Amino acid sequence: MTDRRTALAGILAGLLPSHAFAQAGFPQQPITLVVPWAAGGAADFLARVVGERLSVRLGQQVLVSNKPGGGTNIGTQYVASAKPDGYTLLMASSNNCVNATLLPPAKVDFVRDFRPVTNVGFAPNILVVHPSVPARNVQELVALAKAKPGSLTYGSSGSGSAAHLGAEKFKLATGTDIVGVPYKGAAPAVSDLLGGHLSMMFTVIPATLPHVEAGRLRLLAVATPQRLPIFPQAPTLVEAGVRDFESGLWYGLVAPAGIPEPVLTLLHREVAAILKEESVAQRVVAQGVLPIGDTPAAFAQTIRSDIARYGELIQVAKIKPD
């Protein structure tokens, strides 16, 4: 009789929707999703979009908590020290992989202390120049930079940012000398680019899309493996002759190491399903982010690969923290 009841319970559990099963076990209390940046950025936006839908699907509130500072280390350390029960999660980014090499040794080892849940999305960089720059494509930009070393400038939101690493990678790949100018945030850098005080910039799409459409900036290429639907006429940097070039920033969910495997599996399944919802995908893409929702194993491989890749770039380009 016991065996029959166990079997019947298993069958019924399989027939229940995932949120009903979750309510019978995990989660039994609100989940905290930590964003290691201030409110208002892409990571905060993604956390709130995913958290809103996850609350509905799991039947428990997902609370977004912003813990900025320390180059994302404050929020990252907070989650790493949390109980590994699935109730505290981190909206991480490729900045965490950069910090593994760029910043002084931290209390947290991003690979050792976290379990990847899923890569939420990738925010690609695009290469734009001020209209006064006499270059209408990447080849002309490279030729100009080589003809007048040190005459061109690029802006970034500081050492180790996606804009900074993208530009330094471009310089190494093309053998050019372009002067970097760091800013405290992307907004002032874009402002100076619009004013003609900078020559070029690697930037995320939302920051410059209106200016590209209005002709205030010239788009030369996108830093993605394939062309972007939003800019169908813009070539990739690889098409423009820069080999193996990709630049941008991913955002993904991670949990403290030691999270129970069934909870990890549930969280991955639910978030991946959320990212496939048409309404969610449209909101995410509108912010210049390409939704992903891959497996924990695939995301773990991305993290390991990026730590190695960024570490090599930081060493070769002799990049130092601000």
C-alpha positions in Angstrom: 0.0 0.0 0.0 2.8 2.4 0.9 4.5 1.7 -2.4 1.3 2.4 -4.3 0.8 5.6 -2.4 4.4 6.7 -3.1 4.0 5.9 -6.8 0.6 7.8 -7.0 2.1 10.8 -5.3 5.0 10.8 -7.8 2.5 10.7 -10.7 0.4 13.5 -9.3 3.5 15.6 -8.7 4.4 15.2 -12.3 1.0 16.4 -13.4 1.2 19.5 -11.2 2.6 22.8 -12.8 6.0 23.7 -11.6 4.8 26.6 -9.4 2.4 24.2 -7.6 5.3 21.8 -6.9 7.5 24.6 -5.7 4.9 25.8 -3.2 4.9 22.2 -1.7 8.6 22.5 -1.1 10.7 25.4 -2.3 10.1 28.3 -1.9 8.3 28.7 1.4 9.4 32.3 2.0 10.4 35.4 -0.1 13.5 35.2 -2.2 16.0 38.1 -2.1 17.7 38.9 -5.4 20.7 41.1 -4.8 21.9 43.6 -7.5 25.5 44.8 -6.8 24.8 48.2 -8.5 22.6 51.2 -7.8 19.0 51.1 -9.0 18.3 52.2 -12.6 20.9 50.3 -14.6 20.5 47.2 -16.9 21.2 44.7 -14.1 18.5 46.3 -11.9 16.1 46.3 -14.8 16.7 42.7 -15.6 16.4 41.7 -11.9 13.1 43.4 -11.6 11.7 41.9 -14.8 12.8 38.4 -13.9 11.8 38.9 -10.3 8.3 40.0 -11.1 7.6 37.0 -13.2 9.4 34.6 -10.9 7.2 35.8 -8.0 4.1 34.8 -10.0 5.5 31.4 -11.1 6.8 30.4 -7.7 4.0 31.9 -5.6 6.5 33.8 -3.4 7.6 37.4 -3.6 11.1 38.0 -5.1 12.6 41.1 -3.4 15.2 43.0 -5.4 17.9 44.5 -3.1 20.5 46.9 -4.4 23.8 46.7 -2.7 26.3 48.8 -4.8 29.9 49.6 -4.1 33.4 48.1 -4.2 33.2 47.4 -7.9 30.3 45.0 -7.2 32.3 43.3 -4.4 29.9 44.5 -1.6 26.8 42.8 -3.0 28.8 39.8 -4.2 30.3 39.2 -0.8 26.9 39.5 0.8 25.4 36.8 -1.3 28.5 34.5 -1.0 28.2 34.6 2.8 24.4 33.9 2.7 22.9 30.6 3.6 23.0 28.4 0.5 19.3 27.5 0.5 18.2 29.4 -2.7 16.6 32.3 -0.8 19.4 34.7 -1.6 20.6 35.1 -5.2 22.9 37.5 -7.1 22.4 39.2 -10.4 26.0 38.8 -11.4 27.8 40.1 -14.6 30.9 39.7 -16.5 32.3 42.4 -14.2 32.7 39.6 -11.7 35.0 37.8 -14.1 37.0 41.0 -14.7 37.4 41.6 -10.9 39.0 38.2 -10.5 42.1 39.7 -12.1 41.7 43.5 -11.9 41.0 44.1 -8.3 43.1 43.1 -5.3 42.5 39.6 -3.9 39.0 39.6 -2.5 37.3 37.5 0.2 35.2 35.9 -2.6 36.3 33.4 -5.3 33.6 33.7 -7.9 34.1 30.1 -9.2 34.5 28.5 -5.8 31.8 30.4 -3.9 28.9 30.4 -6.4 26.8 28.0 -8.4 25.6 29.4 -11.8 21.9 29.3 -12.3 21.5 30.7 -15.8 22.9 33.4 -18.0 20.0 35.9 -18.3 21.3 38.0 -21.2 24.1 39.6 -23.1 24.3 43.4 -23.7 26.5 43.8 -26.8 28.7 46.8 -27.5 28.5 48.8 -30.6 31.3 51.0 -32.1 30.3 54.6 -32.7 32.3 57.7 -33.7 31.6 61.4 -33.7 30.5 62.6 -37.2 33.6 64.8 -37.3 35.8 61.7 -37.5 36.7 61.1 -41.2 36.0 57.4 -41.1 32.9 55.8 -42.5 33.8 52.2 -41.7 36.2 50.3 -39.4 38.9 50.0 -42.1 39.0 53.7 -42.5 39.1 54.2 -38.7 42.0 51.8 -38.3 43.9 53.5 -41.2 43.3 56.9 -39.6 44.5 55.7 -36.2 47.6 54.3 -37.7 48.4 57.4 -39.8 48.1 59.6 -36.7 49.0 57.6 -33.6 47.6 59.0 -30.4 45.3 61.5 -32.2 42.1 59.6 -31.6 40.4 59.2 -28.2 37.8 56.9 -26.7 35.7 57.3 -23.6 34.8 54.6 -21.0 33.1 54.4 -17.7 36.3 53.5 -15.9 38.9 50.8 -15.7 37.6 47.3 -16.4 34.3 48.4 -17.8 33.0 46.8 -20.9 33.6 50.0 -22.9 37.2 50.1 -21.6 38.0 46.5 -22.3 36.3 46.6 -25.7 38.5 49.6 -26.8 41.7 48.1 -25.4 40.9 44.8 -27.2 40.3 46.7 -30.4 43.6 48.5 -30.0 45.5 45.2 -29.6 43.7 43.5 -32.4 44.3 46.4 -34.9 47.7 47.5 -33.7 46.5 51.1 -33.1 47.3 53.8 -30.6 44.1 55.3 -29.3 44.0 57.3 -26.1 41.6 56.2 -23.4 39.7 58.8 -21.3 38.0 57.4 -18.2 34.8 58.8 -16.8 32.7 58.2 -13.7 29.9 56.5 -15.6 28.8 56.1 -19.2 26.6 59.1 -19.3 29.3 61.8 -19.1 31.4 59.9 -21.6 28.6 59.8 -24.1 28.0 63.5 -23.4 31.5 64.3 -24.3 31.4 62.1 -27.4 28.3 64.0 -28.6 30.1 67.3 -28.0 33.0 66.2 -30.1 35.5 66.0 -27.2 36.0 62.3 -27.9 36.5 60.5 -31.2 34.9 57.1 -30.5 33.4 54.8 -28.0 32.4 51.2 -27.5 29.0 51.5 -25.8 25.8 49.5 -25.1 22.9 50.1 -27.4 20.4 52.1 -25.2 23.0 54.7 -24.4 23.5 55.8 -28.0 20.6 54.5 -30.1 18.7 57.8 -30.2 21.9 59.6 -31.2 22.7 57.1 -33.9 19.2 57.4 -35.3 19.4 61.2 -35.2 22.7 61.3 -37.0 24.5 62.8 -34.0 26.8 59.7 -33.9 28.0 57.4 -36.6 27.7 53.6 -36.1 30.6 51.7 -37.7 30.1 48.1 -36.4 28.5 45.9 -33.8 30.6 43.7 -31.5 28.6 40.5 -31.8 29.1 37.2 -33.7 26.1 38.0 -36.0 24.5 41.2 -37.2 21.8 42.6 -35.0 18.2 42.9 -36.2 18.0 46.5 -34.9 21.0 47.5 -37.1 20.8 45.2 -40.1 23.1 47.3 -42.2 25.9 47.5 -39.6 28.6 44.9 -40.1 30.1 42.9 -37.2 33.6 43.8 -36.3 34.7 40.4 -37.6 33.1 41.2 -41.0 35.0 44.5 -40.9 38.3 42.6 -40.6 38.9 42.4 -36.8 39.4 38.7 -36.0 37.5 36.9 -33.2 36.1 40.2 -31.8 33.2 40.2 -29.4 32.6 42.8 -26.7 29.8 43.5 -24.2 28.5 42.5 -20.9 26.5 39.5 -19.7 24.1 39.4 -16.7 23.3 36.2 -15.0 21.9 34.6 -11.9 24.1 32.8 -9.4 23.5 31.3 -6.0 25.8 30.6 -3.1 27.8 27.3 -3.5 26.1 24.5 -1.7 22.6 25.3 -2.9 20.5 22.0 -3.1 20.5 20.6 -6.6 16.7 20.3 -6.8 16.4 24.0 -5.9 19.1 25.0 -8.5 17.3 23.0 -11.1 13.9 24.6 -10.3 15.3 28.1 -10.4 17.0 27.5 -13.7 13.9 25.9 -15.3 11.7 28.8 -14.2 14.0 31.7 -15.2 14.8 30.0 -18.5 11.0 29.7 -19.2 10.5 33.4 -18.2 13.1 34.5 -20.7 11.2 32.7 -23.5 8.0 34.5 -22.7 7.4 36.9 -25.6 6.4 39.9 -23.5 9.6 39.5 -21.3 11.8 39.0 -24.4 10.5 42.1 -26.0 11.1 44.2 -22.8 14.6 42.8 -22.5 15.6 43.3 -26.1 14.2 46.9 -26.0 16.9 47.6 -23.4 19.6 46.3 -25.7 20.0 42.9 -24.1 19.8 39.6 -25.9 18.0 37.0 -23.7 19.8 33.7 -23.1 18.6 31.4 -20.4 21.2 28.7 -20.8 22.0 25.7 -18.6 24.0 26.0 -15.3 26.8 23.9 -17.0 26.9 26.2 -20.0 26.9 29.3 -17.8 29.7 27.9 -15.7 31.8 27.4 -18.8 31.2 31.0 -19.8 32.3 32.2 -16.4 35.5 30.1 -16.5 36.3 31.2 -20.1 35.7 34.9 -19.4 37.9 34.9 -16.3 40.7 33.5 -18.4 40.0 35.7 -21.4 39.7 38.9 -19.4 42.7 38.0 -17.2 44.9 37.7 -20.4 43.6 41.0 -21.8 44.2 42.9 -18.5 47.8 41.6 -18.3 48.6 42.2 -22.0 47.1 45.6 -22.1 48.6 46.4 -18.7 45.2 47.6 -17.3 45.2 48.9 -13.7 42.2 49.6 -11.5 41.1 53.2 -11.1 
